Amino acid sequence: MSSTFRIPPLAELRWRRSAKWRTFPHDVLPLPVAEMDFPLAEPVAAALHRAIRHSDTGYAAPTADLAKAVAGYAHRTWGWLIDPESAYTVADVGIGIVETLRRIVAPGDSVVISPPVYEPFSWWVQEVGAQVVEAPLTEAPLADGTVRGPRLDLDALERAFARGARAYLLCSPHNPLGLVHPREDLVALAELADQYGVFVLADEIHAPLVLPGAEFVPFLSVSDAAERWGFSFLSASKGWNLAGLKAATIITADPAPQRYVDRMSPHSLYRTGHLGVIATVAAFNDGDPWLTEVLDVLDHNRILLAELLRKNLPAARYTPPQASFLAWIDFRALGWGDDPAARILDTAKVALNSGHRYGFSGFARLNFGCAPETLTEAVTRITGSGVV
């Protein structure tokens, strides 16, 4: 882990007024909300300070800067060629997905998700009047007998698509497991989408946070079929900790999905945060060195958490994620009930996300985008407070 990367101490972090730090009492160690404890990247902070000095806090302008920044980052990071003309600005990934769904599904249509998955996926489907259909991730053996899991259950997806699903919400990398889907699974998904006429909406918000040993593959890059049926939703909000500034993009690579984006209200741009656009451009253009240090910290922390659990809570099952700063922990063997996060909050004063919100009871999600000392304190509190 980088010895020069400064992570603010808890006393300083508690001055923050974001949801992570204002939701719980002062004695609670908050590790649920998906934002990191790290300082802003200097290029991002400088761009925001410059805007504030000039009182530049008006509406977001119709500029190509954001599209060009996203395209530049995607090309140098993943070798993915994006036409900046195909990048449409929205306030955040959630709004982009909902507004896209409004145009491709009718009330009562089926939209497929793969639990355990980011809780708002089901909210967004219901918001547009569609029906949620689940095709959970699987750990079933492959045809050759090998086990590579969890992974997309392509058989379950095909059954759901064959029954008339209109769309599939792909989480890539997959939150809360930090799973990076391999190219062959994405190719197979695109083929199923093409066969059954199902749109794939790929939430790729965690893509900049893929950790050493894994390789992110943008869904739209895998095949012509993916281009015909796919939408990508990208943002700097997770990678550079900009969630509250509100800026994201919808990417298409074919006229068929593009026509739905073209129908969106021209006012969508003005609902985007102007400071969010400024910060996002700075992040994608100049934030790579900072992100490299962040990935070093996260790589260290995912292994540290495994060691802490192995020594102090060996019955808990945890596989270090391939991406992001979220740990998916199976507490079922400890007999802590359907909602271990509630028990941990009550007895250890550590806040985690409840697994049932993602579709699986007995699990909890922990945010390790923090100082190693904070992570160590969290496990120490859990194992030393009587919760065990």
C-alpha positions in Angstrom: 0.0 0.0 0.0 1.2 3.5 -0.8 2.9 5.1 2.2 2.3 8.6 0.8 -1.5 8.4 0.3 -3.1 10.3 3.1 -6.4 9.0 4.5 -8.1 11.5 7.0 -8.4 10.2 10.6 -11.8 9.4 11.9 -12.0 12.7 13.9 -11.6 14.6 10.6 -14.0 12.4 8.7 -16.7 13.0 11.2 -16.8 16.6 10.1 -18.2 15.5 6.7 -21.9 16.0 6.2 -22.7 13.3 3.7 -25.1 10.5 4.4 -22.3 8.1 5.5 -21.4 10.3 8.4 -24.8 11.8 9.3 -27.0 8.8 9.3 -25.8 7.1 12.5 -24.9 8.3 16.1 -21.4 9.5 16.7 -20.4 6.2 18.5 -21.1 4.1 15.4 -18.4 3.2 12.9 -20.2 3.7 9.6 -19.2 1.2 6.9 -22.4 0.9 4.8 -22.8 3.7 2.3 -20.8 3.3 -1.0 -18.5 6.3 -0.7 -14.8 6.2 0.2 -13.0 8.0 3.1 -10.3 9.2 0.8 -9.5 12.9 0.0 -10.5 14.2 -3.4 -8.0 13.8 -6.3 -6.0 17.0 -6.5 -7.0 17.7 -10.2 -10.7 17.3 -9.2 -10.3 19.5 -6.1 -8.4 22.2 -8.1 -11.2 22.2 -10.8 -13.9 22.7 -8.2 -11.9 25.4 -6.3 -11.4 27.2 -9.5 -15.1 27.1 -10.3 -16.0 28.4 -6.8 -13.5 31.2 -7.0 -15.2 32.4 -10.1 -18.7 31.8 -8.7 -19.3 29.3 -11.5 -22.2 27.5 -10.0 -24.9 27.9 -12.7 -26.6 25.3 -14.9 -24.6 22.6 -16.7 -23.8 23.8 -20.2 -24.3 21.8 -23.5 -20.6 21.0 -23.9 -18.7 18.1 -25.5 -16.1 18.2 -22.7 -17.7 15.4 -20.6 -18.2 13.1 -23.6 -14.7 13.6 -24.8 -13.3 12.9 -21.3 -15.3 9.7 -20.9 -14.2 8.6 -24.4 -10.6 9.3 -23.7 -10.6 7.4 -20.4 -12.4 4.4 -21.9 -9.9 4.2 -24.7 -6.7 4.4 -22.7 -8.0 2.2 -19.9 -10.0 -0.5 -21.7 -9.1 0.0 -25.3 -12.8 0.8 -25.9 -13.6 3.3 -28.7 -16.6 5.5 -27.8 -18.0 8.0 -30.3 -18.4 11.1 -28.1 -21.5 11.9 -30.1 -23.1 8.8 -28.5 -22.5 10.0 -24.9 -25.6 11.5 -23.4 -25.4 13.4 -20.1 -27.7 12.6 -17.2 -27.6 13.4 -13.5 -26.6 9.9 -12.3 -26.6 6.3 -13.4 -29.9 5.5 -11.6 -31.7 8.3 -13.3 -30.2 7.3 -16.6 -31.4 3.7 -16.2 -34.9 4.7 -15.1 -35.3 7.2 -18.0 -34.1 4.5 -20.5 -36.5 1.9 -19.0 -39.4 4.4 -19.4 -38.7 4.4 -23.2 -38.2 0.7 -23.8 -40.7 -1.0 -21.4 -44.4 -0.7 -20.9 -46.3 -1.1 -17.6 -46.4 -4.8 -16.8 -43.4 -5.8 -18.9 -40.8 -8.0 -17.3 -37.3 -6.8 -16.4 -34.7 -9.3 -15.2 -32.1 -8.7 -12.4 -29.5 -11.1 -10.9 -29.5 -11.1 -7.1 -27.7 -10.6 -4.9 -27.5 -7.2 -6.6 -27.6 -3.5 -5.9 -30.9 -2.8 -4.1 -32.2 0.0 -6.2 -32.3 -2.2 -9.3 -35.7 -3.5 -8.2 -36.8 0.0 -7.2 -36.0 1.3 -10.7 -38.0 -1.5 -12.4 -41.0 -0.9 -10.2 -40.7 2.9 -10.6 -41.5 2.5 -14.3 -44.4 0.0 -13.6 -42.5 -3.1 -14.8 -42.3 -6.5 -13.1 -39.1 -7.7 -11.5 -38.0 -11.2 -12.6 -35.0 -12.7 -10.8 -32.3 -14.8 -12.4 -29.9 -15.1 -9.4 -26.1 -15.6 -9.8 -25.0 -19.2 -9.7 -22.2 -21.3 -8.4 -23.3 -24.4 -10.4 -20.5 -26.4 -12.1 -19.8 -25.7 -15.8 -20.3 -28.3 -18.5 -16.7 -29.6 -17.9 -17.3 -30.1 -14.2 -15.3 -27.1 -13.1 -16.8 -24.5 -10.7 -16.3 -20.8 -11.5 -18.6 -18.9 -9.4 -20.5 -16.9 -8.5 -21.3 -15.9 -12.1 -24.2 -15.1 -14.4 -26.6 -17.9 -14.7 -27.0 -18.0 -18.4 -29.5 -20.8 -18.4 -31.7 -18.9 -16.0 -31.4 -15.8 -18.1 -32.4 -17.6 -21.2 -35.5 -19.0 -19.5 -36.4 -15.5 -18.3 -35.8 -14.0 -21.8 -37.7 -16.8 -23.5 -40.7 -16.0 -21.3 -40.9 -12.5 -22.8 -38.6 -10.3 -20.7 -38.1 -6.9 -22.3 -34.9 -5.8 -20.6 -32.1 -7.0 -18.3 -30.2 -4.9 -15.8 -26.6 -6.0 -15.9 -24.4 -4.9 -12.9 -20.8 -4.9 -14.2 -18.7 -5.1 -12.0 -21.4 -6.7 -9.9 -22.3 -5.0 -6.7 -22.2 -6.2 -3.9 -19.9 -9.1 -4.8 -17.3 -7.1 -6.7 -17.6 -9.7 -9.4 -15.9 -8.9 -12.8 -17.8 -10.7 -15.5 -15.5 -12.5 -18.0 -15.7 -11.7 -21.7 -17.2 -15.1 -22.6 -20.2 -14.6 -20.3 -20.8 -11.1 -21.7 -20.6 -12.5 -25.2 -23.1 -15.2 -24.3 -25.4 -12.7 -22.7 -25.3 -10.5 -25.8 -26.2 -13.5 -28.0 -29.2 -14.3 -25.8 -30.3 -10.7 -25.9 -30.0 -10.8 -29.7 -31.9 -14.1 -29.9 -34.8 -13.0 -27.8 -34.9 -9.2 -28.4 -34.0 -8.2 -24.9 -32.3 -4.8 -24.1 -29.3 -5.0 -21.8 -28.8 -1.9 -19.5 -25.2 -2.2 -18.2 -24.5 -0.3 -15.0 -20.7 0.0 -15.2 -20.3 2.6 -12.5 -17.7 0.5 -10.6 -15.6 -0.2 -13.7 -12.7 2.2 -12.8 -12.2 0.3 -9.6 -11.2 -3.1 -11.0 -8.4 -4.4 -8.8 -5.2 -6.3 -9.7 -5.8 -9.7 -11.2 -9.1 -8.9 -13.0 -9.8 -7.2 -16.3 -13.0 -5.2 -16.9 -14.6 -5.7 -20.3 -17.2 -3.0 -21.3 -20.4 -4.8 -22.4 -20.8 -2.7 -25.6 -17.3 -3.8 -26.7 -17.9 -7.5 -26.8 -19.9 -8.0 -30.1 -22.2 -6.5 -32.7 -25.1 -8.1 -30.8 -24.1 -6.2 -27.6 -24.0 -2.9 -29.6 -27.5 -3.6 -31.1 -29.1 -4.3 -27.7 -26.9 -2.5 -25.2 -26.7 0.7 -23.2 -23.8 1.5 -20.9 -24.1 3.8 -17.9 -20.8 5.3 -16.8 -19.8 7.8 -14.1 -16.8 8.9 -12.1 -18.9 9.0 -8.9 -17.6 5.7 -7.4 -14.0 5.8 -8.8 -13.3 9.3 -7.7 -15.9 9.7 -4.9 -18.1 12.2 -6.6 -21.6 10.7 -5.9 -23.1 14.0 -4.5 -22.1 16.1 -7.5 -24.4 14.4 -10.0 -23.0 13.7 -13.5 -23.1 10.5 -15.6 -23.4 9.4 -19.2 -25.4 7.0 -21.2 -23.4 5.4 -24.0 -24.8 3.7 -27.1 -23.0 2.1 -30.1 -25.8 1.5 -32.5 -28.7 3.5 -34.0 -31.3 1.1 -32.5 -30.7 1.8 -28.8 -29.6 5.4 -29.7 -33.1 6.3 -30.9 -34.4 5.7 -27.4 -31.8 8.0 -25.8 -32.6 10.6 -28.5 -36.2 10.7 -27.1 -35.1 11.9 -23.7 -36.0 15.4 -22.6 -33.6 18.1 -23.5 -34.0 19.3 -19.9 -32.1 16.2 -18.7 -28.8 18.2 -19.1 -30.0 20.9 -16.8 -30.8 18.4 -14.1 -27.2 17.4 -14.1 -24.9 19.1 -11.6 -22.7 21.7 -13.2 -20.0 21.1 -10.6 -20.5 17.4 -11.2 -19.6 17.8 -14.9 -16.6 19.9 -14.0 -15.3 17.3 -11.5 -16.0 14.4 -13.8 -14.1 15.9 -16.7 -11.1 16.5 -14.3 -11.3 13.0 -13.0 -11.4 11.2 -16.3 -8.8 13.5 -17.9 -6.3 13.9 -15.1 -7.3 11.6 -12.2 -5.4 8.4 -13.2 -2.4 8.8 -10.8 -4.8 9.3 -7.8 -6.9 6.4 -8.9 -3.8 4.2 -9.0 -3.0 5.0 -5.4 -6.6 4.3 -4.4 -6.5 0.9 -6.1 -3.4 0.1 -4.1 -5.1 0.9 -0.9 -8.2 -1.1 -1.8 -6.1 -4.1 -2.9 -4.4 -4.0 0.5 -7.6 -3.7 2.4 -9.5 -6.5 0.7 -6.6 -8.9 1.7 -6.4 -7.4 5.2 -10.1 -8.0 5.7 -9.7 -11.6 4.7 -6.9 -12.0 7.3 -8.8 -10.3 10.0 -11.9 -12.5 9.5 -9.8 -15.6 9.2 -8.1 -14.9 12.6 -11.0 -13.5 14.5 -14.2 -14.7 12.8 -13.3 -17.9 10.9 -16.9 -19.0 10.5 -17.7 -16.0 8.3 -17.3 -16.7 4.6 -15.8 -13.9 2.5 -14.1 -13.9 -0.9 -12.0 -10.8 -1.7 -13.8 -8.9 -4.5 -12.3 -8.4 -7.9 -13.5 -4.8 -8.0 -14.5 -1.8 -5.9 -14.5 -1.3 -2.1 -17.4 -3.5 -1.0 -17.1 -6.8 0.8 -20.0 -9.4 0.7 -19.8 -11.4 3.9 -21.7 -14.6 4.7 -22.5 -14.8 8.4 -25.0 -17.7 8.2 -22.8 -20.2 9.9 -22.6 -18.0 13.0 -26.4 -18.2 13.6 -26.9 -14.4 13.7 -30.3 -14.6 12.0 -31.6 -13.2 8.8 -30.1 -9.8 9.4 -26.7 -10.0 11.0 -26.1 -6.3 10.2 -28.8 -5.3 12.6 -27.3 -7.4 15.4 -23.8 -6.0 14.6 -25.1 -2.5 14.7 -26.8 -3.0 18.0 -24.0 -4.8 19.8 -20.8 -3.7 18.1 -21.8 -0.2 17.0 -20.6 -1.0 13.4 -23.0 -0.1 10.6 -23.1 -2.5 7.6 -25.7 -3.0 4.8 -28.2 -5.8 5.4 -27.9 -8.6 2.9 -31.6 -9.1 2.6 -31.8 -5.7 0.8 -29.8 -7.3 -2.0 -31.9 -10.5 -2.0 -29.9 -12.8 0.4 -30.6 -13.1 4.1 -27.8 -13.9 6.5 -25.3 -11.8 4.6 -24.0 -8.2 5.1 -22.1 -5.7 2.9 -19.1 -3.9 4.3 -17.4 -0.9 2.8 -13.6 -1.2 3.1 -12.8 2.1 1.3 -11.3 3.4 4.5 -8.1 3.4 6.5 -6.7 0.0 7.4 -7.0 1.0 11.0 -10.7 1.7 10.6 -11.2 -1.8 9.1 -9.2 -3.4 11.9 -11.3 -1.5 14.5 -14.5 -2.7 12.8 -13.6 -6.4 13.0 -12.2 -5.9 16.6 -15.5 -4.3 17.7 -17.5 -7.1 16.1 -15.5 -9.9 17.7 -15.0 -8.2 21.0 -18.5 -6.8 21.8 -20.3 -9.9 22.6 -22.0 -10.3 19.2 -20.1 -13.6 18.7 
